[in-house]
Amino acid sequence: MPSHPLAERGFGVLLHLTSLPGPYGCGDLGSSAREFVSWLARAGASCWQFLPLTPTETFLGNSPYSSPSAFAGNTLLVSPELLMRSGLARLADAQQGLPPVRGRVDFGAVRRHRDRLLEAAYERARPGLGRDEAFREFGEKHGPAWLADYALFCALKEREAGAPWWKWPEPLRRRDPKALDAAARELAGAVEAVRFRQHLFFTQWAALREHCAELSITLVGDLPIYVTHDSADVWAHQELFKLDRDGLPTVVAGVPPDYFSETGQRWGNPVYDWKANASEGYAWWLSRLAHNLALCDVVRLDHFRGFESYWEIPAEEKTAVNGAWVQGPGEHFFRAVAGRFPDLPFIAEDLGIITPEVTALRRAFGLPGMHVLMFGLGGDVGESTNALHHHERVGVAYSGTHDNNTALGWFRSETGGDDAARFNAYLGHPLSAANAAAELVRLALLSPARTAVLPMQDVLGLDGSARMNIPASENGNWGWRMAPHAATPDLADALRRKAELFGRVRA
């Protein structure tokens, strides 16, 4: 039987690419990414986990989980340095309108900078694109699956002044073939420019992935279960979602009230018509999984419980309170997935309201689940599956995730009174702000789970100002950046010694 890529005991670090340091406003696929991979290798890490690589939008809060495409690459990550090295950009292009290089990501400034730079690169490359074999092969490989729809979607969005696709002229909204062909001819230049930008992203990503493979670093990606309503995916596959005749959702996705929000989370994404997906053999889903596994070695399935049953909210509701659980595709879906990907290289994000049925589905296919230590030290510590003593070997132990506070921030703001006393008792010695992050890191490495993943903020011992995301909060998220030179050789060596102590460094 094929082996899961995370079958051996090891550990990794969670750090999104935009959080890398560098001179161009946010992290990218250039030297800072390569240097971080080398740092991981020195620390003895076996994997690097990050958030979705798909495009982000300022009007969607810059969230990697809200994208106009489930397939396209985020061109904010295209490296100006590599563009200059390839001759597609000049130093003057890269320095024009340079975003702030320190502190949090200013996504608007980075977007303006990259758009100008990528437009200049396209104009420089355009005369030779017709003879560029790599560009042609990229289009032939990805065009039928997603690139043709995405490029036309972007060009039409620009022509229609940013209007969502369901407000476009009816022939385009309904994807009349003649209207699509006419639009593709009219907007041929804009379509080619989008395809060129995607070619740059995937070319640079392939080079980075090769570097990771050379250093034996497994890449762990992230796949949101839902897609954005105003996306190329929903526009191109309306029949796979619960939409009315005007293209509007009849129900939307979310989660009921929980740890993060008293009114739940109304995500607003359209819900899948799973019967329609099943009738085509889950072709779109299998294509999406294959695409992600061409980019990464392992994919975290965000909101795994939604495959067993999901929270469906009437579209007119303003909060997630008045929703209902609806049966998901369950084993029928995962049998199709296993038929295509026998080693099932996935991590099931099984956090939140998890029922025995969700756990049974995960275990039926041998998928590793997640154990988040922060969730395991509350009043139910004795029974919590997130507490260290209940971690499964086929699992992934985390000190926290991108949705949690940092370990130090959590200790300072969320562990008062009884919680602090319980944490001290669990550890067997008093905890303080000086050692809170180190202790959670140690517990994660100590875990019996085959893989441990540590947010870089916890490795660095940073406070709550370094938090990546606050769920149900629309503003101020996703912008944290690691300070230049924070990932020092000494830090790597210290982390390696800890990991070696718990058998997590491969010989």
N, C-alpha and C positions, 0 to 999 in steps of 0.2 A: 504493500500500500504506500502511496506517495507520502513524503514527510512534509509536515508544516515547516515553513521557513524559520519559525521561531521555536523549533522543537528542542533545541539545546538550551541549557541554562545560560542566561546572559542578561545584559541590561542595555538600556538606551536612554537618550535624552529627548525631551519634547521641546522643540523650538521652531516656531514658524519662520519661514524665510524672510518675511518682511521685518522680523525682529533682529536680523543680523546687522552688525555695524557696517559702515561703509560711507563713501563720500557723496552718494547720490540720493539722499533723502529717505531711502528705505533699503532694506537688504535686497540683494539680487543674486543672480546665478553666476557671478564673477568670482574674484579671488577671495572675498570674505566667506563665501559658501565653501570653497575648497579648503580654506584654512580651518574652518569649523570642522569639516570632515576629518582633517588631519588631527585636530585636537581630540575628536572622539576616538580615533584610533589610538592615540597616545594614552587616553584614559582607560583603554581596554573595553570600550563600548562595542556592542555588536549591532546596534540599530540607531537610526535617527527617525524620530516621528515628527510630523508637521501637520498643519491644517490643510484644508482643500486648496488645490493649486489653481482653481478656476478664477475667472475675472471677478473683480469686485467693483462696486459702484458707490460713489459718495452718497447718492440719494437713498441707498439701501443700507447706510450706516457703515460702509466699508467692510461688511461681514463676509468672510470667506464662505459662509454657509448660505449666502443669498447672491446668486450669480445669474447673469443672462445666458449662461451656458453650463451644462454639466460635463462638457467635453473640452472646451477651449482652455488655453493656458492664460494665466494672468500676465499681461505684458508689462505691468509695473515691475515684474521680476527680470525683465530683459536687461542684461548688463551693459551699460554704456561702455565700460572698459573693454568688453569683448567685441562690441561693435567697432570701437576704434581699432582694435587689434586686427579685425577682419577687413578694415578699410571702408566700412560702411558709415562711419562717423568720424568727424574731426574733433580735436580738443575743444575748439570754439563751440561746436554744436553741443558737446557734453556740458560745457560750463555755462551756457546761456540759460538764465532763469534757474540757477542751481537751487534746489530746495534746502531747507535747514538740514545740516548733517548730524546734529546732535539732538538729544531729547526725543520726544515722541514723534511718530510719523505724522507729517502734515500731508494727508492723502490727496487733498486738492492740489497742493503745490507739486507733489510728485507726479500726479496725473498730467498736469500741464507741461511739466518738464519732459516726461516720457513721450507725450503726444508730439511735441515739437521735434524731439530727437528721432523718433521713429518715422515721422513724416519726411525728415531730411534723409534718413537712411533709405526709405522707399524711393525717393526721387533719385538718389544716387544709384540704386540698384535697378530701377525700372527699365532702362534701355536694354539691359541684358537678361531680363527674367525669361524671355521667350527661349533663350538658349541655355538656361540654367537647369541642368538635369535633376539636381537635388530638389529644386523648387517644384519641378514638374512631378517628380515621384511622390513628393509630400502631398500634392493635390490629388493625385491618383489614389494614394493610400487612404487619405482621410475624407476626401470629398463626398463620396456616397454616404458614409456613415453619419457625418455631422458638419463637416467644414463648409459644404456648399450652402446648407441651410443657415449656419451661423453667420457666414460672410454676407449673405443677402439680408439676413435679419438686421445686422449692424448697419448696412448701407441704407436700408429702408427706414430704420429708426432715425438716422441722421436726416434723411430727406423729409420725414414726417415730423420734424422738429421735436423728436424725443417722445412722441405719443406712443402709448402702449399698443401692442399689435391688435388688440380687440377694438381699437378705435381707428384703425387704418381703413381705407376704402374696402368695401365688402369683398370684391374679388381677391384682394390680397389677404384679407382676414381669413377667408375661406380657402385660400390657397388654390385658386383657379389656375390650372397649368399655363394657360395663355397669358394670364396676368403676371405670373411668376417669370415666365420666359421674357416678357417685355421688360419687366423691371430689371432682370439680370443683364439684358443688353444695354438698357439706359444707364445703369449704375456700374458698368463693367470696371471702370477705374477704381471706384470705391471698394468694390468687391475684391479686386486684386490686392488692394492695399491691406485689407483685413487678412487675407490669406497670407500675404508676405509677413505681417507681424506675427501671425501664428507660427509660420515657418521658423522665424527667428527664435521664438520661445522654445519650440520643440527641439531645435538644433542645439541650443545652449543647454537645455535640460538633459539631452542625451549625453553630452560631454560630461556633465556633472555626475550623472548616474554611472558612467564608466569609471570615473574617479572613485566613486563610492565602492564599486565592485572591486577595484584594484586593492582597496584597503579593507575589504571584507565587511563593509558597513551595509547592513540591510536597511532599505528605505521603507518606512511605514507611512502610507498615505491615509487619507480620510475621505469618506464618501457620505455626504448628507443623504438621508433617505428621501427627502423631498426636494423638488426643484422649484425655482421661482416662477410665479405665474407669468410675468412679463419676461419670458425667456425664449430663446430659439427652440428649445426642446418642447415646450408646451405648444407653441405656435405650429411646429412641424408635426406634432403627434397629438393633436387635440383629442383624438378618439381614445387615447389611453388614460384620460383624466375625466373626473366628474364635472363637466362643464355644461352650461345651458347653450341654447342655439346661438347666443351672441358671444360665446367664448368666455363667459364669466363663471366662476366656481359656484356650484350650488352648496357645497360644503367645503370647509377648509381644515387644515391640520393644526395640531397643537398638542398640549399636554394639560391634564387637569391640575388643580391646585397642588403644590408640592413644597419641598424644602426651599425652592427658589422664589416662589410667588404665591400669595394667598388667592389670587384670582386665576392661577394657572398661566399658561403662555399660549396666546393666540398667534401662532406663527403666520397664518394667512395663506400658506401655500395650498395650491389645489391638491386634492386627494386623488390617488390613483383609482381608476376603474380596474380592479384586479381581474375581473372576469375577462375584460377586453385584453389585458396583458397576457393572461393565460391562454386565450384563444390563438394568439400568435406565437405561442411557445416562449413567452417572455423575451422575445428577440431584442427589444430595445434595452431591457435590463441587462441581458447577457453581453450586448455590445458595450454598454456602459462599464460593466465590470471588467471586460477584456481591455478596454481602453485604459482604465486606471491601473490594471496590472501590467500594462506595457510601460507605465511610468514608474511604478513602485513594485516592491517585492511582496508586500503585505498591505492590505487595505482594511482600515477600521470602518466597520459598518455602523455609522451613527444612528442612534435611536433604533437599535436592533429590535426592541420590543414591538415596534410598529409592524414587523413582519408577522408577528403572532396575532396581535390585535392592536388597533390604533384608535386614538381619540379623535372623533369626527365632530366638528362644530358647525352648526348652521351658519351659512355665510353672513347672515344679517346680525349675528351676535357680536357684541363689541369685546367680550372677554371669552375666556375658555371655560367658564364655569358650567355653562349649560350645553355641554357636549355629551357624547355617548361612546362607549367602546364598541368597535366594529371588528369582526373577524378579519384577519389578514390572510395572506396566501399560504403562510406556514410551510409545512413539509413539502407541499406540492412545488412550491417555488424553489426550495433549497435542493430538492432532488434534481431539478433542471440545472441549477448552479453546479452541483456536484458532478453532473454528467459532463459539463464543459470544463470545470476546474477541479479535477479529482483530489488535489492536495488541499483544497479549500483554504487558500492563504489569506484568511480574514481574522479580524478581532471583532467580537461582538460587543458593542457598547451597550451593556445591559444595566444601566443605571436608572434610577427613578422608581416608579411603581412596577416592580417585577413580580409576576405571579409564578406559581409552579409550572404553568403551561409554557411561559417564556423560557424558564430554565430548562425544561424538558426539550424544547425545540433546539436550544443551543447545544445541549449535551448530545442530542440525537445525531448531530453532525460533527461532534468533537471540536466545536469552536471554542477558543479561549475567550473567557469573559473578562471583565474589568473589576479589580478590587481597589477602591480608593480609600486610603487610610483615613483621610479626614472624615469620611462618612462612617467610619467604624469605631469611633471613640466617643460616641454619645451615650445616652442612657441605656441603649440596647446593646452595649459592647459585647456582652456575653453571647448574644445570638447573631449579631450582625455578620453577614458574609463579607463585609469590607474590613472587619477586624482581622488582624494578622493570623490568629489561630484558626480562622476558617478559610483562609486562602486556598484555592485549588491549585494543584500542580499545573494543570492545563488552564492557565490563567495569566493575567498580566497585572502586576502590582504597581500602583501609582501612589506617590505621596499626594498628588492632586492633579487636576486637569486644567485645560485652558479656561474652563468655566468656574473654577474655584479661585478663592483668594490664594495668595502665596502661603507657604507654610508659616512664615513669620507673621504675615498679616492675619492669618487665621488664628494663630496663637494669641496675638494681641487683642483682636476684636471679637473672637467667637468662642473663647475658652475661659470664661469666667466662672467663679464659684465652684459648683459641683463638677463641671466639666474639667476644670483644671485639676481638681483633686483626683478625679477618675483617671485622667491622663498620667498624672504622677504615679498613681498606684499601678497602672498598667505597665509603665516603664520600670517601676521599682526604684525610682529616684526622682528628686524634684526637677522640674523643667523650668527654663527661663527663656527670655527673649534671646539670650546669647547662644542657646543651643537648640532651640525649637526646630529650626529647619534641618539642622544636622541630624537630629533624632528621627525625624520623619524619613529623611533620606536613608538612614541606617535601617529603619524598620522595613522600608521597601526593598532594600538589598537583601535583608535577612529573610524575606518572605519565601515560603516554599514554592511560590509561583515560578514557572520556568523563566518568565521575563519580568524585569522591573523597568519601569520608565519614570524618569525624574524630570519634571519641568526645570528648564535651565534656571529659572528664578530661584528655585529651591536649592539647586547646586550652588548658586551664588549667595544664598542666604538673604534675599531681598525682601523688603517689606511690601505692604499692600499697594503702594504706589506703582509697583511693577505688575499688577494684575492685568491679565490680557482681556478678560471679558466678564461682565456682570450680566447673567441671563435676565431677560425681560427689561433690560435697560437699553435704550435706543442710541444713546450718545456717549462718546468718550471711550469706546472700546477699540480693541485691536491695534492700538498704536504703540505699545511698548517696544522699545529697542534696547538691545544689550549695549552697554557702553563699550567703546573701543578698548581693546586689550584686556577686557574683563576675563576672557577665557585664557588664563595664563598657563604656562607649562607646569608651574607648581600646583595649580588647582587640578590639572589633569592627573598629575602624579599622585596627589592625595586621594582623588576619587578612585584611581586604579587600585591603590592599596586597600581601600574599603571594599571594593568589588571583589578583589582577590580573596579577601577574608571570608566571603560568603560564596565562593565558587562561581563567580559570574564572569571571570575573564577566561576566554578560551585559550588553550595552549597553542 
